């Protein structure tokens, strides 16, 4: 079967929409498949796509939280929905249904990664601990039932984690990197809006701005970033995403940098955040791909990031950014170097943009289409031989 012959595909996910990295990747994939003529069925709890998307959406009724109830509920009700509404190849987004599926998209290996509490209460920490146990059990159960599936990982690092944690599935593991919209995330496209937003935020034009984007602030290293900011003189910080803001505001005030931080909360127009910044910084302890890092690079920003999954495949230290540690002194030293050398910022930003182009959205869609064609051809050949 050729790549030009569209294959019917069913995408199973908790949520699809314009906010958060995994949900945006699913949106890009679904819309890309539709552009190429594929019939797409979506089975999900929520699906926020354009009205003219042309997908067949079947809602899985049920709560989105608390996780300890919502996860097993979706696993049971979603599995029934897949049994009823599946069409063509079935791609599940992680360990979320009990059906045998053709593809499992692995955005996160639960046996390895651990979410950090976004709130500091004892009850919430207990909830997160139990949720982690449930995720790992669910992953082992679903992956065991899907032993004949193809496991598509979002980075080489995640693929290696899959092989390490599930060695008997190793020969069924492959990588298709997440895709970046290199047209939406592009240098210089939103300068006028960015200048106006800077003015609204009260940031002088001669001040340098570092952008921190994402939630789960403990894991993504917001504290060392703030402590590093306190060791610099000329940098401001914008923080886009959700987290325990009072805790981090108190930290910033105690370090004397409260006036140099702007809290943007969850931002839908992420490209504009990068447009107002001069660099991107993230000191994460664990990532699977770090979509925001790639988007910042595509926006032409020099990147300061820890050497986590995905980042290692993008950043060449000293060329298109800096591979940092979570030590505030290291973050401050790299920011200071960038702050004092406009040519270095420009050179690194151009190199970051160039490196990001290898991870474009259309490449991601094309690689999925190629996989679907191979699987459909294999299924057809197997059916003929019987």
C-alpha positions as CSV (number, residue, x, y, z in Angstrom):
1,X,0.0,0.0,0.0
2,X,1.5,3.4,-1.0
3,X,1.8,6.4,1.3
4,X,-0.8,8.2,-0.9
5,X,-3.5,5.7,-0.1
6,X,-5.2,7.1,3.1
7,X,-5.7,4.7,5.9
8,X,-8.7,4.9,8.3
9,X,-7.3,5.8,11.7
10,X,-8.9,5.8,15.2
11,X,-7.2,8.1,17.8
12,X,-7.9,7.3,21.4
13,X,-6.9,9.9,24.0
14,X,-8.1,11.4,27.2
15,X,-8.2,14.9,25.7
16,X,-7.4,16.6,22.4
17,X,-7.2,20.4,22.1
18,X,-5.1,23.6,21.9
19,X,-3.6,23.6,25.4
20,X,-0.7,21.5,26.8
21,X,1.9,19.7,24.8
22,X,0.5,16.3,24.3
23,X,-3.0,17.6,23.5
24,X,-1.6,20.0,20.9
25,X,0.5,17.3,19.3
26,X,-2.7,15.2,18.9
27,X,-4.5,18.1,17.4
28,X,-1.7,18.6,14.8
29,X,-1.7,14.9,14.0
30,X,-5.4,14.7,13.5
31,X,-5.7,17.8,11.4
32,X,-2.7,16.7,9.3
33,X,-4.2,13.3,8.7
34,X,-7.4,15.0,7.6
35,X,-5.5,17.3,5.2
36,X,-4.1,14.2,3.5
37,X,-7.5,12.5,3.1
38,X,-7.6,10.1,6.0
39,X,-10.9,9.2,7.7
40,X,-10.2,9.9,11.4
41,X,-12.3,8.7,14.3
42,X,-11.6,10.3,17.7
43,X,-12.5,8.6,21.0
44,X,-11.8,10.9,23.9
45,X,-13.2,12.6,26.9
46,X,-12.9,16.0,25.3
47,X,-12.0,17.1,21.8
48,X,-11.5,20.7,20.9
49,X,-11.0,20.8,17.1
50,X,-12.1,23.4,14.5
51,X,-15.8,23.0,13.5
52,X,-14.7,22.0,10.0
53,X,-12.2,19.4,11.1
54,X,-14.3,16.6,9.6
55,X,-13.5,14.0,12.2
56,X,-16.0,11.5,13.7
57,X,-15.9,12.2,17.4
58,X,-17.2,9.9,20.1
59,X,-17.2,11.3,23.6
60,X,-16.3,9.1,26.5
61,X,-18.5,10.5,29.3
62,X,-16.9,10.8,32.7
63,X,-14.9,13.1,35.0
64,X,-11.5,14.5,34.3
65,X,-10.5,14.5,38.0
66,X,-9.7,13.3,40.5
67,X,-7.2,11.1,38.7
68,X,-7.7,8.2,41.1
69,X,-11.2,7.9,39.8
70,X,-11.0,9.4,36.3
71,X,-8.2,7.1,35.1
72,X,-9.8,3.7,35.8
73,X,-13.2,5.1,34.7
74,X,-11.8,6.0,31.3
75,X,-10.0,2.8,31.0
76,X,-13.2,0.8,31.4
77,X,-15.7,3.1,29.6
78,X,-13.1,4.1,26.9
79,X,-12.4,0.4,26.2
80,X,-16.1,-0.2,25.6
81,X,-16.2,2.8,23.3
82,X,-13.2,1.6,21.3
83,X,-14.8,-1.8,20.9
84,X,-17.9,-0.2,19.5
85,X,-16.6,2.7,17.4
86,X,-13.1,1.7,16.3
87,X,-12.4,2.1,12.6
88,X,-9.3,1.1,10.7
89,X,-6.0,1.2,12.6
90,X,-6.3,2.1,16.3
91,X,-3.7,4.4,18.0
92,X,-4.0,4.8,21.8
93,X,-2.3,7.6,23.6
94,X,-0.5,5.7,26.3
95,X,-1.9,3.1,28.7
96,X,-5.5,4.2,28.7
97,X,-7.6,1.4,27.3
98,X,-7.7,-2.4,27.6
99,X,-8.3,-3.2,23.9
100,X,-5.7,-4.7,21.6
101,X,-4.6,-1.7,19.5
102,X,-2.3,-1.3,16.6
103,X,-0.2,1.6,17.9
104,X,0.6,2.9,21.3
105,X,1.9,6.5,21.3
106,X,4.3,6.7,24.3
107,X,4.6,10.3,25.5
108,X,5.7,9.3,29.0
109,X,7.0,6.1,30.5
110,X,5.3,5.9,33.9
111,X,7.9,3.4,35.3
112,X,10.5,6.1,35.0
113,X,9.0,9.6,35.1
114,X,7.4,11.0,38.3
115,X,5.1,13.9,38.5
116,X,5.8,16.5,41.1
117,X,3.0,17.9,43.3
118,X,1.8,21.3,42.1
119,X,0.5,22.0,45.6
120,X,2.2,21.5,48.9
121,X,-0.6,20.1,51.0
122,X,-0.2,16.7,52.6
123,X,-3.4,15.4,51.1
124,X,-2.4,16.4,47.6
125,X,1.0,14.8,48.0
126,X,-0.7,11.5,49.1
127,X,-3.0,11.8,46.0
128,X,0.0,12.2,43.7
129,X,1.8,9.2,45.3
130,X,-1.2,7.0,44.8
131,X,-1.8,8.3,41.3
132,X,1.8,7.4,40.4
133,X,1.2,3.8,41.6
134,X,-2.0,3.6,39.6
135,X,-0.3,4.9,36.5
136,X,2.5,2.4,36.7
137,X,0.1,-0.5,37.3
138,X,-2.1,0.6,34.4
139,X,0.9,0.9,32.1
140,X,2.1,-2.7,32.9
141,X,-1.5,-4.0,32.4
142,X,-2.2,-2.2,29.1
143,X,1.2,-2.7,27.6
144,X,1.0,-6.4,28.4
145,X,-2.3,-6.7,26.6
146,X,-0.9,-4.7,23.7
147,X,2.3,-6.8,23.3
148,X,1.8,-7.1,19.5
149,X,1.4,-3.3,19.1
150,X,3.9,-0.9,17.7
151,X,5.1,1.5,20.4
152,X,5.8,5.0,19.0
153,X,7.9,7.1,21.3
154,X,8.3,10.9,21.1
155,X,12.1,10.9,21.6
156,X,15.1,8.6,21.5
157,X,15.3,8.9,25.2
158,X,11.8,7.7,25.8
159,X,12.4,4.8,23.3
160,X,15.4,3.7,25.4
161,X,13.3,3.9,28.6
162,X,10.7,1.7,26.9
163,X,13.3,-0.9,26.0
164,X,14.8,-0.8,29.5
165,X,11.5,-1.1,31.3
166,X,9.8,-3.5,28.9
167,X,12.6,-5.5,27.3
168,X,10.3,-8.1,25.7
169,X,8.7,-5.2,23.7
170,X,12.1,-3.8,22.5
171,X,11.8,-4.9,18.9
172,X,8.4,-3.2,18.6
173,X,9.7,0.2,19.8
174,X,10.3,3.1,17.4
175,X,10.7,6.8,17.5
176,X,8.6,9.5,15.8
177,X,9.6,12.9,17.3
178,X,7.0,15.4,18.2
179,X,6.4,18.0,15.5
180,X,6.8,21.7,15.8
181,X,4.7,24.3,13.9
182,X,7.7,26.2,12.5
183,X,5.4,28.7,10.9
184,X,3.6,29.7,14.0
185,X,6.8,29.6,16.0
186,X,9.1,31.7,13.9
187,X,11.5,34.6,14.7
188,X,10.4,38.2,14.4
189,X,6.8,37.5,13.4
190,X,5.1,39.1,16.4
191,X,7.4,42.0,17.2
192,X,4.8,44.8,17.3
193,X,2.5,42.8,19.6
194,X,5.4,41.7,21.7
195,X,6.5,45.3,22.3
196,X,3.0,46.3,23.2
197,X,2.7,43.4,25.7
198,X,6.1,44.2,27.2
199,X,4.8,47.7,27.8
200,X,1.6,46.4,29.4
201,X,3.7,44.2,31.7
202,X,5.8,47.2,32.7
203,X,9.1,45.8,31.3
204,X,11.4,48.5,29.9
205,X,12.6,48.0,26.3
206,X,16.2,47.9,27.4
207,X,15.6,45.1,29.8
208,X,16.4,41.5,28.8
209,X,13.6,38.9,29.3
210,X,14.0,35.1,29.9
211,X,10.9,33.0,29.3
212,X,9.9,30.0,31.4
213,X,7.0,28.0,30.0
214,X,5.2,25.0,31.5
215,X,3.4,23.6,34.5
216,X,4.7,21.2,37.2
217,X,7.0,23.9,38.3
218,X,8.9,21.7,40.8
219,X,9.9,19.2,38.1
220,X,10.7,21.9,35.5
221,X,13.0,23.7,37.9
222,X,11.3,27.1,38.4
223,X,13.0,27.4,41.9
224,X,16.6,27.2,40.6
225,X,15.6,29.5,37.7
226,X,14.4,32.1,40.2
227,X,17.4,31.7,42.4
228,X,19.6,32.1,39.3
229,X,17.7,35.2,38.3
230,X,18.5,36.7,41.7
231,X,22.2,36.4,40.9
232,X,21.9,38.5,37.7
233,X,21.3,42.2,37.3
234,X,19.7,42.9,33.9
235,X,17.3,40.0,33.4
236,X,13.6,39.8,33.9
237,X,11.6,36.5,33.9
238,X,8.1,35.8,32.5
239,X,6.5,32.6,33.7
240,X,3.7,31.1,31.6
241,X,1.9,28.1,33.0
242,X,0.1,26.9,36.1
243,X,1.6,26.0,39.5
244,X,1.8,27.0,43.2
245,X,2.2,30.6,42.5
246,X,2.0,31.9,46.1
247,X,4.9,29.6,47.0
248,X,7.1,30.8,44.2
249,X,6.1,34.5,44.6
250,X,7.1,34.2,48.2
251,X,10.5,32.8,47.2
252,X,11.0,35.6,44.7
253,X,10.2,38.2,47.2
254,X,12.6,36.7,49.7
255,X,15.3,36.9,47.1
256,X,14.5,40.4,46.2
257,X,13.5,39.7,42.6
258,X,9.7,39.8,42.9
259,X,9.6,43.0,40.8
260,X,11.5,41.3,38.0
261,X,9.1,38.4,37.5
262,X,5.8,38.5,35.6
263,X,3.3,35.7,36.2
264,X,1.3,35.1,33.0
265,X,-0.7,32.0,34.1
266,X,-1.8,29.6,31.4
267,X,-1.3,31.3,28.0
268,X,-3.0,30.1,24.8
269,X,-1.0,32.3,22.5
270,X,2.4,30.7,23.4
271,X,4.2,32.1,20.3
272,X,3.7,35.6,21.7
273,X,5.4,34.6,24.9
274,X,8.5,33.7,23.0
275,X,8.2,36.8,20.9
276,X,8.6,39.1,23.9
277,X,11.6,37.1,25.2
278,X,15.4,37.2,24.6
279,X,16.1,33.7,25.8
280,X,14.4,30.6,27.1
281,X,15.3,28.9,30.3
282,X,14.2,25.6,31.9
283,X,16.0,23.5,34.6
284,X,13.8,20.4,34.4
285,X,14.8,17.2,36.2
286,X,12.8,15.0,33.7
287,X,11.2,15.5,30.3
288,X,10.1,13.1,27.5
289,X,10.5,15.6,24.6
290,X,10.2,19.1,26.1
291,X,8.0,20.6,23.4
292,X,8.4,24.1,24.8
293,X,12.2,23.9,24.3
294,X,11.8,23.0,20.6
295,X,9.1,25.8,20.2
296,X,11.4,28.3,21.8
297,X,14.3,27.2,19.5
298,X,12.0,27.5,16.5
299,X,11.2,31.0,17.6
300,X,14.8,31.9,17.4
301,X,15.6,32.0,21.1
302,X,18.9,30.8,22.6
303,X,18.0,27.9,24.9
304,X,19.2,27.3,28.4
305,X,18.0,23.8,29.4
306,X,19.1,20.7,31.3
307,X,20.2,17.7,29.2
308,X,16.9,15.8,29.5
309,X,15.1,13.7,26.8
310,X,14.6,15.6,23.6
311,X,16.8,18.5,24.6
312,X,19.8,16.3,24.1
313,X,18.7,15.7,20.5
314,X,18.3,19.5,19.8
315,X,20.9,21.5,21.7
316,X,24.6,21.5,21.0
317,X,26.2,23.2,24.0
318,X,27.6,26.5,23.1
319,X,26.3,26.5,19.6
320,X,22.5,27.0,19.7
321,X,22.1,27.2,23.4
322,X,23.6,26.0,26.7
323,X,23.1,22.7,28.4
324,X,22.8,23.7,32.1
325,X,22.4,22.1,35.5
326,X,19.8,23.1,38.1
327,X,22.5,25.0,40.0
328,X,21.5,28.7,40.3
329,X,25.1,29.8,39.8
330,X,25.3,28.0,36.5
331,X,22.0,29.5,35.3
332,X,23.1,32.9,36.3
333,X,26.5,32.6,34.6
334,X,24.9,31.6,31.3
335,X,22.3,34.3,31.5
336,X,25.0,36.9,32.2
337,X,27.1,35.7,29.2
338,X,24.1,36.0,27.0
339,X,23.1,39.4,28.5
340,X,26.5,40.9,27.8
341,X,26.9,39.7,24.2
342,X,24.1,40.6,21.8
343,X,26.0,38.9,18.9
344,X,26.1,35.7,20.9
345,X,22.3,35.8,21.5
346,X,21.7,36.4,17.8
347,X,24.1,33.7,16.7
348,X,22.7,31.1,19.1
349,X,19.1,32.1,18.2
350,X,19.7,31.6,14.5
351,X,21.4,28.2,15.1
352,X,18.5,27.1,17.4
353,X,16.0,28.0,14.7
354,X,18.0,26.0,12.1
355,X,18.2,23.0,14.4
356,X,14.5,23.0,15.1
357,X,13.6,22.8,11.4
358,X,14.5,19.1,11.4
359,X,11.5,18.5,13.8
360,X,8.8,20.2,11.8
361,X,5.1,19.2,12.1
362,X,4.8,18.0,8.5
363,X,7.7,15.6,9.1
364,X,5.9,14.1,12.1
365,X,2.7,13.7,10.2
366,X,4.5,12.1,7.2
367,X,6.2,9.6,9.5
368,X,2.9,8.6,11.1
369,X,1.3,8.2,7.6
370,X,4.2,6.0,6.5
371,X,3.8,3.8,9.6
372,X,0.1,3.5,9.1
373,X,0.6,2.4,5.5
374,X,3.2,-0.2,6.5
375,X,0.9,-1.6,9.2
376,X,-2.2,-1.6,6.9
377,X,-0.2,-3.4,4.1
378,X,1.1,-6.0,6.6
379,X,-2.5,-6.6,7.9
380,X,-3.7,-7.0,4.3
381,X,-0.9,-9.4,3.4
382,X,-1.6,-11.4,6.5
383,X,-5.3,-11.6,5.7
384,X,-4.6,-12.7,2.2
385,X,-2.3,-15.5,3.3
386,X,-4.9,-17.1,5.6
